Amino acid sequence: MFAKSFADVNIGEPLVYVNSLVNVGVAVNQDSFSRLYHIGTGTAWTIQLRKAPKVIFE
């Protein structure tokens, strides 16, 4: 979920946000995104964003 702040999501939920350096960040509210999703850090990492398919509930 894209959020303006950590307060926009429940504890333990992942979010995508714009940080204080105006960079896109990924996090888990009050937890470690890198530990939960088994990822590291570095300049070679990329994030690919795409529009989710439209879901129609009947």
C-alpha positions in Angstrom: 0.0 0.0 0.0 1.3 3.5 -0.8 1.1 5.6 2.4 2.0 9.1 3.4 3.1 8.0 6.8 3.5 4.9 9.0 0.3 5.9 10.8 -1.6 5.1 7.6 -1.1 1.4 8.0 -1.6 -1.1 10.9 1.4 -2.4 12.8 3.0 -5.2 10.9 1.7 -4.1 7.5 4.1 -3.3 4.6 4.0 0.1 2.9 5.6 2.1 0.2 6.3 5.8 1.0 8.4 8.8 0.1 11.1 9.4 2.8 12.6 12.6 4.1 15.2 12.5 1.3 12.4 12.4 -1.3 13.3 8.8 -2.2 10.8 5.9 -2.4 11.1 3.7 0.6 9.6 0.3 1.5 9.0 -0.7 5.1 6.9 -2.7 7.5 5.3 -0.6 10.3 7.3 -1.3 13.5 9.2 -4.3 12.0 12.1 -5.0 9.6 11.2 -5.2 5.9 14.6 -6.6 5.0 14.4 -9.3 7.6 10.8 -10.3 6.8 11.4 -10.4 3.0 15.0 -11.7 3.1 16.5 -8.8 1.1 19.8 -6.9 1.5 21.0 -3.4 0.6 23.1 -1.9 -2.1 23.2 0.2 -5.2 22.3 -2.8 -7.5 18.8 -3.2 -6.1 15.8 -2.0 -8.1 12.1 -1.8 -7.4 9.6 -2.3 -10.1 6.1 -0.7 -9.6 3.1 -1.6 -11.7 -0.6 -1.0 -11.6 -2.6 -3.8 -10.1 -5.3 -5.4 -12.2 -8.8 -4.2 -11.7 -10.7 -6.4 -9.3 -14.5 -6.6 -9.6 -16.4 -8.0 -6.7 -19.8 -9.4 -7.4 
